[in-house]
């Protein structure tokens, strides 16, 4: 099993979109959620500072991985990979399957006071929405938090994540949508 690498800053976070399923034994899972919606199946995994989203529609499968792990990641089936620093929008249509993928990635570095307020706000948000949550204390970095919230709609599944590392006040937010025709 590969364990996540502690981030050295924004430059280490990346998003990888795969046209395949990923296997849970590659990651240090701290929570999972499975949603079935008609012909679709959606699974969300939360890890310390990372997540995986898997979307199935019939025989089609795609996975989103957001991680700070820099090595040991699968390369087979990768559609795109990009760093998460700053703000980025990405859209991809899997034409042969009628599936469209959209994501927005935003990163921020907050002051200690603002980080602590954001941390508390995310804890309250996760309780209200019953989101997947993993909190941990890093002896070198302080209080850290990952939150993964999922909503399903008729032909869409939406997921938003928040990964907070107290060292440097790093906050990484993603908003992702899988849509089928």
C-alpha positions in Angstrom: 0.0 0.0 0.0 1.3 3.5 -0.9 1.0 6.1 1.8 0.5 9.7 1.0 3.5 11.9 1.0 3.3 15.1 3.2 2.9 18.1 1.0 5.9 20.4 0.5 3.5 23.1 -0.7 1.1 23.8 -3.5 3.5 22.5 -6.1 3.1 18.9 -4.9 -0.7 18.7 -5.3 -2.0 17.3 -8.6 -5.2 16.1 -10.2 -5.2 13.0 -12.4 -8.2 12.0 -14.5 -8.3 8.4 -15.5 -10.5 6.4 -17.8 -10.5 3.4 -15.6 -11.1 2.4 -12.0 -8.4 2.8 -9.4 -7.9 0.1 -6.7 -8.3 1.0 -3.0 -5.2 -0.9 -1.9 -3.1 1.8 -3.5 -4.3 4.3 -0.9 -4.7 4.9 2.8 -8.6 5.1 2.8 -10.2 6.8 5.8 -13.8 6.8 4.5 -15.9 5.7 1.5 -19.3 6.4 0.2 -21.2 4.6 -2.6 -24.1 6.1 -4.5 -26.3 4.3 -7.0 -28.5 6.4 -9.3 -30.3 4.5 -12.0 -27.6 3.2 -14.5 -24.9 5.2 -12.7 -22.7 4.3 -9.8 -20.5 6.8 -8.0 -18.0 6.1 -5.3 -16.0 8.6 -3.2 -12.9 7.8 -1.1 -11.3 10.2 1.4 -7.7 10.0 2.5 -5.4 12.3 4.5 -5.2 15.3 2.2 -6.4 13.5 -0.9 -9.5 11.8 -2.5 -10.6 9.6 -5.3 -13.9 9.9 -7.2 -15.1 6.9 -9.4 -18.0 7.3 -11.8 -19.5 4.3 -13.7 -22.2 4.6 -16.4 -22.9 1.3 -18.0 -19.5 -0.1 -19.1 -17.8 3.3 -18.8 -15.6 4.1 -15.8 -13.7 7.3 -15.0 -11.8 8.2 -11.8 -10.5 11.5 -10.4 -7.5 11.5 -8.1 -6.4 14.5 -6.1 -3.2 13.9 -4.2 0.1 15.2 -3.1 1.7 11.8 -3.8 4.4 12.4 -6.4 5.4 8.8 -7.2 3.9 5.3 -7.4 0.7 6.5 -9.1 -0.9 4.5 -11.9 -0.2 5.8 -15.4 -2.4 3.4 -17.4 -5.6 5.1 -18.5 -4.6 8.6 -17.5 -6.5 11.2 -19.6 -4.8 14.3 -18.1 -2.7 15.4 -15.1 -2.2 18.9 -13.9 -0.9 20.7 -10.8 -3.5 22.2 -8.5 -1.6 25.4 -7.6 -3.7 28.6 -8.2 -7.1 28.3 -9.9 -7.9 26.0 -12.8 -11.0 24.8 -14.8 -10.9 21.7 -16.8 -13.6 20.0 -19.0 -13.4 16.7 -20.9 -16.1 14.9 -22.9 -15.8 11.1 -23.3 -17.7 11.2 -26.6 -18.1 7.5 -27.1 -19.9 7.1 -23.7 -21.9 10.3 -23.5 -20.2 11.3 -20.3 -18.9 14.8 -19.6 -16.5 15.7 -16.8 -15.9 19.2 -15.4 -13.8 20.3 -12.5 -12.6 23.5 -10.9 -9.6 23.5 -8.6 -8.6 26.4 -6.3 -5.8 26.7 -3.8 -5.1 29.3 -1.1 -2.6 30.0 1.5 -4.2 31.5 4.6 -2.9 33.3 7.7 -3.1 31.2 10.9 -6.2 33.0 12.2 -8.0 32.7 8.9 -7.0 29.1 8.6 -8.4 28.3 12.0 -11.7 30.0 11.2 -11.9 28.1 7.9 -11.1 24.9 9.6 -13.9 25.4 12.1 -16.3 26.4 9.3 -15.4 23.2 7.3 -16.0 21.0 10.4 -19.5 22.6 10.8 -20.2 22.2 7.1 -19.3 18.5 7.1 -21.5 17.9 10.1 -24.5 19.7 8.5 -24.1 17.9 5.1 -22.9 14.5 6.5 -19.9 14.7 4.3 -17.0 12.3 4.4 -14.5 13.7 6.8 -11.1 12.9 8.1 -9.4 15.0 10.8 -5.8 14.4 12.0 -3.1 16.0 13.9 0.3 16.1 12.3 3.0 16.6 15.0 5.0 18.8 12.6 2.1 20.7 11.0 -0.9 20.9 13.4 -4.6 20.2 12.7 -5.4 19.0 9.2 -8.7 18.2 7.6 -10.2 16.6 4.5 -13.9 16.9 3.6 -15.7 15.4 0.7 -19.3 16.2 0.0 -21.4 14.5 -2.7 -24.8 15.4 -4.2 -26.6 13.5 -6.9 -29.1 14.9 -9.4 -31.0 13.3 -12.3 -28.1 12.8 -14.8 -25.3 14.3 -12.7 -23.2 13.7 -9.7 -21.5 16.7 -8.0 -18.6 16.5 -5.5 -16.8 19.1 -3.7 -13.7 18.6 -1.6 -11.7 20.6 0.9 -8.2 19.6 2.0 -6.7 21.7 4.7 -3.0 21.5 5.9 -2.2 23.8 8.8 1.5 24.1 7.8 1.5 27.2 5.7 -2.4 27.5 5.9 -2.9 25.5 2.7 -6.5 25.0 1.5 -7.2 23.1 -1.6 -10.8 23.1 -2.9 -12.2 21.1 -5.9 -15.7 21.1 -7.4 -16.3 18.2 -9.8 -19.3 17.1 -11.9 -19.8 13.9 -13.9 -22.8 14.2 -16.3 -24.3 11.5 -18.6 -26.6 11.9 -21.5 
